[in-house]
Amino acid sequence: MPISINGSGLVTGVNTAAFITPSSITSNLLANSSVTIPAIGISGSIIGYQHYQNNTRTALSAATSATLWSGISYTKKIAGSKLVIAGQLVFSNAYSYNLGYWWRIGNSGNRMDSIFQCHYPSDASRATSIKIGWFINAEYTTSDTGSLAIAIGWASVNGGSDNPATVWNPNASDDARSQQHSSDLTIWEVLS
């Protein structure tokens, strides 16, 4: 008897149960398929997240080079991902504007890219009241996995002893009207 498919998609004229079994379907799919199923997700998927905050008022001393914020790390889950970093650091009493601000993750070395400084002169008659913000908006790709140390700091190219401001994370002891300020850093791990 010939095999035919009727308008509703049903096979007629043959006992299909006699030759189509779950194991024959599976073996045919495995032998004749070229479909690749992603192990974790699709490109652009966020697979990890960490937020860091520092709200400790810190008096800064002049130095040729200094690590401002360290002791934090991100545990990178897979080699085929990148880290997207966003952060802001708050300072008061501006001191030197022409420093090399840097960030570092794992073995990246000090990176001067994607970090910039903005100033706000809150009182033109008192230069010391100038507020400063450092902003980080970066992307870091590495095949490294596991715990990656994070650090942020500054360096003076000419060897001069400088600092960006005299206070990091100012509070009411700097100005009685001020609340405690905090610096924040957020890292997302994203599939490449």
ZADO-1210 file (C-alpha; in nm, 4 decimals, padded with zeros to 6 digits):
<atoms>
<atom x="00.0000" y="00.0000" z="00.0000" code="MET" pos="1"/>
<atom x="00.1424" y="00.3412" z="-00.0889" code="PRO" pos="2"/>
<atom x="00.2222" y="00.5894" z="00.1891" code="ILE" pos="3"/>
<atom x="00.0511" y="00.9255" z="00.1613" code="SER" pos="4"/>
<atom x="00.0092" y="01.2318" z="00.3800" code="ILE" pos="5"/>
<atom x="-00.3407" y="01.3743" z="00.3921" code="ASN" pos="6"/>
<atom x="-00.4278" y="01.7445" z="00.4184" code="GLY" pos="7"/>
<atom x="-00.4100" y="01.7390" z="00.7960" code="SER" pos="8"/>
<atom x="-00.0491" y="01.6132" z="00.7957" code="GLY" pos="9"/>
<atom x="-00.1327" y="01.2599" z="00.9040" code="LEU" pos="10"/>
<atom x="00.0399" y="00.9609" z="00.7476" code="VAL" pos="11"/>
<atom x="-00.2151" y="00.7199" z="00.5977" code="THR" pos="12"/>
<atom x="-00.1936" y="00.3740" z="00.4504" code="GLY" pos="13"/>
<atom x="00.0781" y="00.2404" z="00.6803" code="VAL" pos="14"/>
<atom x="00.1202" y="00.1345" z="01.0396" code="ASN" pos="15"/>
<atom x="00.3738" y="00.4033" z="01.1450" code="THR" pos="16"/>
<atom x="00.4127" y="00.2552" z="01.4903" code="ALA" pos="17"/>
<atom x="00.5828" y="-00.0449" z="01.3310" code="ALA" pos="18"/>
<atom x="00.8879" y="00.1512" z="01.2126" code="PHE" pos="19"/>
<atom x="00.8934" y="00.4866" z="01.3971" code="ILE" pos="20"/>
<atom x="01.0089" y="00.4533" z="01.7560" code="THR" pos="21"/>
<atom x="01.1557" y="00.7050" z="02.0001" code="PRO" pos="22"/>
<atom x="01.4980" y="00.5407" z="01.9721" code="SER" pos="23"/>
<atom x="01.4943" y="00.5543" z="01.5899" code="SER" pos="24"/>
<atom x="01.3988" y="00.9235" z="01.5992" code="ILE" pos="25"/>
<atom x="01.6802" y="01.0008" z="01.8461" code="THR" pos="26"/>
<atom x="01.9449" y="00.8038" z="01.6554" code="SER" pos="27"/>
<atom x="01.8445" y="00.9686" z="01.3254" code="ASN" pos="28"/>
<atom x="01.8609" y="01.3151" z="01.4817" code="LEU" pos="29"/>
<atom x="02.2028" y="01.2475" z="01.6318" code="LEU" pos="30"/>
<atom x="02.3423" y="01.0970" z="01.3109" code="ALA" pos="31"/>
<atom x="02.1983" y="01.3538" z="01.0706" code="ASN" pos="32"/>
<atom x="02.1841" y="01.6763" z="01.2700" code="SER" pos="33"/>
<atom x="02.4226" y="01.9711" z="01.2661" code="SER" pos="34"/>
<atom x="02.2449" y="02.1750" z="01.5332" code="VAL" pos="35"/>
<atom x="02.4687" y="02.3227" z="01.8024" code="THR" pos="36"/>
<atom x="02.3021" y="02.4006" z="02.1324" code="ILE" pos="37"/>
<atom x="02.4814" y="02.6660" z="02.3417" code="PRO" pos="38"/>
<atom x="02.6032" y="02.5343" z="02.6747" code="ALA" pos="39"/>
<atom x="02.5196" y="02.8459" z="02.8767" code="ILE" pos="40"/>
<atom x="02.3377" y="03.1142" z="02.6801" code="GLY" pos="41"/>
<atom x="02.3497" y="03.3554" z="02.3936" code="ILE" pos="42"/>
<atom x="02.5900" y="03.6408" z="02.3282" code="SER" pos="43"/>
<atom x="02.5064" y="03.9416" z="02.5427" code="GLY" pos="44"/>
<atom x="02.3573" y="03.7375" z="02.8275" code="SER" pos="45"/>
<atom x="02.4541" y="03.8581" z="03.1751" code="ILE" pos="46"/>
<atom x="02.5891" y="03.5631" z="03.3716" code="ILE" pos="47"/>
<atom x="02.7374" y="03.7429" z="03.6714" code="GLY" pos="48"/>
<atom x="02.7066" y="04.0674" z="03.8667" code="TYR" pos="49"/>
<atom x="02.8813" y="04.2273" z="04.1627" code="GLN" pos="50"/>
<atom x="02.8414" y="04.5690" z="04.3265" code="HIS" pos="51"/>
<atom x="03.1068" y="04.7228" z="04.5513" code="TYR" pos="52"/>
<atom x="03.0710" y="05.0293" z="04.7724" code="GLN" pos="53"/>
<atom x="03.3187" y="05.2252" z="04.9813" code="ASN" pos="54"/>
<atom x="03.1782" y="05.4935" z="05.2122" code="ASN" pos="55"/>
<atom x="03.4783" y="05.5425" z="05.4380" code="THR" pos="56"/>
<atom x="03.6013" y="05.9005" z="05.4573" code="ARG" pos="57"/>
<atom x="03.9718" y="05.8913" z="05.3733" code="THR" pos="58"/>
<atom x="04.2266" y="06.1739" z="05.3967" code="ALA" pos="59"/>
<atom x="04.4645" y="06.1522" z="05.1003" code="LEU" pos="60"/>
<atom x="04.8346" y="06.2305" z="05.1101" code="SER" pos="61"/>
<atom x="05.0415" y="06.3421" z="04.8143" code="ALA" pos="62"/>
<atom x="05.2324" y="06.0599" z="04.6452" code="ALA" pos="63"/>
<atom x="05.4039" y="05.9862" z="04.3148" code="THR" pos="64"/>
<atom x="05.1834" y="05.6808" z="04.2741" code="SER" pos="65"/>
<atom x="04.9093" y="05.5423" z="04.4966" code="ALA" pos="66"/>
<atom x="04.6496" y="05.2680" z="04.4999" code="THR" pos="67"/>
<atom x="04.3330" y="05.4302" z="04.6249" code="LEU" pos="68"/>
<atom x="04.0850" y="05.1400" z="04.6306" code="TRP" pos="69"/>
<atom x="04.1898" y="04.7743" z="04.6470" code="SER" pos="70"/>
<atom x="04.1090" y="04.4600" z="04.8415" code="GLY" pos="71"/>
<atom x="03.8094" y="04.3736" z="04.6238" code="ILE" pos="72"/>
<atom x="03.7825" y="04.1071" z="04.3549" code="SER" pos="73"/>
<atom x="03.5426" y="03.9596" z="04.1010" code="TYR" pos="74"/>
<atom x="03.5156" y="03.5836" z="04.0418" code="THR" pos="75"/>
<atom x="03.4939" y="03.5414" z="03.6634" code="LYS" pos="76"/>
<atom x="03.2908" y="03.2333" z="03.5724" code="LYS" pos="77"/>
<atom x="03.3908" y="03.1437" z="03.2146" code="ILE" pos="78"/>
<atom x="03.6744" y="03.2175" z="02.9726" code="ALA" pos="79"/>
<atom x="03.4422" y="03.3209" z="02.6876" code="GLY" pos="80"/>
<atom x="03.3014" y="03.6282" z="02.8604" code="SER" pos="81"/>
<atom x="03.3900" y="03.9934" z="02.9069" code="LYS" pos="82"/>
<atom x="03.3520" y="04.2241" z="03.2054" code="LEU" pos="83"/>
<atom x="03.1620" y="04.5509" z="03.1793" code="VAL" pos="84"/>
<atom x="03.2630" y="04.7974" z="03.4505" code="ILE" pos="85"/>
<atom x="03.0854" y="05.1143" z="03.5650" code="ALA" pos="86"/>
<atom x="03.1821" y="05.3209" z="03.8650" code="GLY" pos="87"/>
<atom x="03.2090" y="05.6588" z="04.0292" code="GLN" pos="88"/>
<atom x="03.4391" y="05.7852" z="04.3027" code="LEU" pos="89"/>
<atom x="03.3709" y="06.1037" z="04.5015" code="VAL" pos="90"/>
<atom x="03.6351" y="06.3487" z="04.6267" code="PHE" pos="91"/>
<atom x="03.6453" y="06.6874" z="04.7976" code="SER" pos="92"/>
<atom x="03.9031" y="06.9657" z="04.8251" code="ASN" pos="93"/>
<atom x="04.0619" y="06.9368" z="04.4824" code="ALA" pos="94"/>
<atom x="04.4404" y="06.9346" z="04.4711" code="TYR" pos="95"/>
<atom x="04.5981" y="06.8261" z="04.1412" code="SER" pos="96"/>
<atom x="04.4082" y="06.7858" z="03.8162" code="TYR" pos="97"/>
<atom x="04.6743" y="06.6395" z="03.5882" code="ASN" pos="98"/>
<atom x="04.7295" y="06.2921" z="03.7277" code="LEU" pos="99"/>
<atom x="04.7102" y="05.9588" z="03.5518" code="GLY" pos="100"/>
<atom x="04.3992" y="05.7939" z="03.6950" code="TYR" pos="101"/>
<atom x="04.3981" y="05.4181" z="03.6428" code="TRP" pos="102"/>
<atom x="04.1985" y="05.1009" z="03.7038" code="TRP" pos="103"/>
<atom x="04.3178" y="04.7407" z="03.7015" code="ARG" pos="104"/>
<atom x="04.1496" y="04.3990" z="03.6955" code="ILE" pos="105"/>
<atom x="04.3506" y="04.0791" z="03.7321" code="GLY" pos="106"/>
<atom x="04.6675" y="04.0936" z="03.5218" code="ASN" pos="107"/>
<atom x="04.5528" y="04.3822" z="03.2986" code="SER" pos="108"/>
<atom x="04.8146" y="04.6260" z="03.4243" code="GLY" pos="109"/>
<atom x="04.7230" y="04.9862" z="03.5044" code="ASN" pos="110"/>
<atom x="04.4731" y="05.0996" z="03.2399" code="ARG" pos="111"/>
<atom x="04.4323" y="05.4714" z="03.1744" code="MET" pos="112"/>
<atom x="04.1449" y="05.4234" z="02.9283" code="ASP" pos="113"/>
<atom x="03.7774" y="05.4640" z="03.0125" code="SER" pos="114"/>
<atom x="03.8316" y="05.6619" z="03.3340" code="ILE" pos="115"/>
<atom x="03.7922" y="06.0379" z="03.3505" code="PHE" pos="116"/>
<atom x="03.7680" y="06.3146" z="03.6074" code="GLN" pos="117"/>
<atom x="03.5069" y="06.5904" z="03.6399" code="CYS" pos="118"/>
<atom x="03.5245" y="06.8973" z="03.8652" code="HIS" pos="119"/>
<atom x="03.2546" y="07.1029" z="04.0299" code="TYR" pos="120"/>
<atom x="03.3623" y="07.4332" z="04.1886" code="PRO" pos="121"/>
<atom x="03.1002" y="07.4551" z="04.4627" code="SER" pos="122"/>
<atom x="03.2291" y="07.7913" z="04.5872" code="ASP" pos="123"/>
<atom x="03.4460" y="08.0064" z="04.3604" code="ALA" pos="124"/>
<atom x="03.5838" y="08.2015" z="04.6557" code="SER" pos="125"/>
<atom x="03.7262" y="07.8880" z="04.8183" code="ARG" pos="126"/>
<atom x="03.9289" y="07.6723" z="04.5805" code="ALA" pos="127"/>
<atom x="03.9481" y="07.3957" z="04.8392" code="THR" pos="128"/>
<atom x="03.5740" y="07.3282" z="04.8143" code="SER" pos="129"/>
<atom x="03.5985" y="07.1969" z="04.4582" code="ILE" pos="130"/>
<atom x="03.4297" y="06.8580" z="04.4296" code="LYS" pos="131"/>
<atom x="03.5750" y="06.5911" z="04.2011" code="ILE" pos="132"/>
<atom x="03.4240" y="06.2782" z="04.0538" code="GLY" pos="133"/>
<atom x="03.6095" y="05.9962" z="03.8815" code="TRP" pos="134"/>
<atom x="03.3949" y="05.7985" z="03.6411" code="PHE" pos="135"/>
<atom x="03.4756" y="05.4556" z="03.4987" code="ILE" pos="136"/>
<atom x="03.2930" y="05.3107" z="03.1998" code="ASN" pos="137"/>
<atom x="03.5009" y="05.0240" z="03.0619" code="ALA" pos="138"/>
<atom x="03.4954" y="04.6824" z="02.8989" code="GLU" pos="139"/>
<atom x="03.7581" y="04.4201" z="02.9777" code="TYR" pos="140"/>
<atom x="03.8041" y="04.0958" z="02.7833" code="THR" pos="141"/>
<atom x="04.0245" y="03.8173" z="02.9166" code="THR" pos="142"/>
<atom x="04.0190" y="03.4394" z="02.9052" code="SER" pos="143"/>
<atom x="04.1215" y="03.4335" z="03.2736" code="ASP" pos="144"/>
<atom x="03.8698" y="03.2809" z="03.5128" code="THR" pos="145"/>
<atom x="03.8462" y="03.2686" z="03.8892" code="GLY" pos="146"/>
<atom x="03.9185" y="03.5494" z="04.1331" code="SER" pos="147"/>
<atom x="04.0446" y="03.8694" z="03.9646" code="LEU" pos="148"/>
<atom x="04.1742" y="04.1431" z="04.1968" code="ALA" pos="149"/>
<atom x="04.0489" y="04.4966" z="04.1331" code="ILE" pos="150"/>
<atom x="04.2337" y="04.8209" z="04.2086" code="ALA" pos="151"/>
<atom x="04.1941" y="05.1921" z="04.1308" code="ILE" pos="152"/>
<atom x="04.4573" y="05.4597" z="04.1821" code="GLY" pos="153"/>
<atom x="04.6665" y="05.7405" z="04.0388" code="TRP" pos="154"/>
<atom x="05.0217" y="05.8053" z="03.9194" code="ALA" pos="155"/>
<atom x="05.2197" y="06.1183" z="03.8415" code="SER" pos="156"/>
<atom x="05.4127" y="06.0866" z="03.5147" code="VAL" pos="157"/>
<atom x="05.6824" y="06.3401" z="03.6055" code="ASN" pos="158"/>
<atom x="05.7526" y="06.1830" z="03.9442" code="GLY" pos="159"/>
<atom x="05.5970" y="06.4732" z="04.1317" code="GLY" pos="160"/>
<atom x="05.4182" y="06.4087" z="04.4559" code="SER" pos="161"/>
<atom x="05.0483" y="06.4768" z="04.3919" code="ASP" pos="162"/>
<atom x="04.6975" y="06.3628" z="04.4754" code="ASN" pos="163"/>
<atom x="04.3610" y="06.4297" z="04.3109" code="PRO" pos="164"/>
<atom x="04.2077" y="06.5824" z="04.6250" code="ALA" pos="165"/>
<atom x="04.2607" y="06.5857" z="04.9986" code="THR" pos="166"/>
<atom x="03.9522" y="06.3757" z="05.0857" code="VAL" pos="167"/>
<atom x="03.7926" y="06.0665" z="04.9328" code="TRP" pos="168"/>
<atom x="03.4261" y="06.0043" z="05.0276" code="ASN" pos="169"/>
<atom x="03.3722" y="06.3347" z="05.2129" code="PRO" pos="170"/>
<atom x="03.1187" y="06.3745" z="05.4942" code="ASN" pos="171"/>
<atom x="02.9981" y="06.6275" z="05.7541" code="ALA" pos="172"/>
<atom x="03.3481" y="06.6686" z="05.8970" code="SER" pos="173"/>
<atom x="03.4405" y="06.8372" z="05.5648" code="ASP" pos="174"/>
<atom x="03.1252" y="07.0496" z="05.5493" code="ASP" pos="175"/>
<atom x="02.8557" y="07.0438" z="05.8188" code="ALA" pos="176"/>
<atom x="02.5851" y="07.0346" z="05.5481" code="ARG" pos="177"/>
<atom x="02.7221" y="06.7206" z="05.3864" code="SER" pos="178"/>
<atom x="02.5973" y="06.3658" z="05.4192" code="GLN" pos="179"/>
<atom x="02.8406" y="06.0732" z="05.3999" code="GLN" pos="180"/>
<atom x="02.9349" y="06.0260" z="05.0333" code="HIS" pos="181"/>
<atom x="03.0161" y="05.6859" z="04.8884" code="SER" pos="182"/>
<atom x="03.2049" y="05.5512" z="04.5891" code="SER" pos="183"/>
<atom x="03.0539" y="05.2657" z="04.3884" code="ASP" pos="184"/>
<atom x="03.1774" y="05.0121" z="04.1357" code="LEU" pos="185"/>
<atom x="02.9577" y="04.7636" z="03.9475" code="THR" pos="186"/>
<atom x="03.0800" y="04.4748" z="03.7318" code="ILE" pos="187"/>
<atom x="02.8677" y="04.2639" z="03.4977" code="TRP" pos="188"/>
<atom x="03.0007" y="03.9448" z="03.3374" code="GLU" pos="189"/>
<atom x="02.8579" y="03.9182" z="02.9862" code="VAL" pos="190"/>
<atom x="02.8850" y="03.6360" z="02.7308" code="LEU" pos="191"/>
<atom x="03.0890" y="03.7494" z="02.4304" code="SER" pos="192"/>
</atoms>
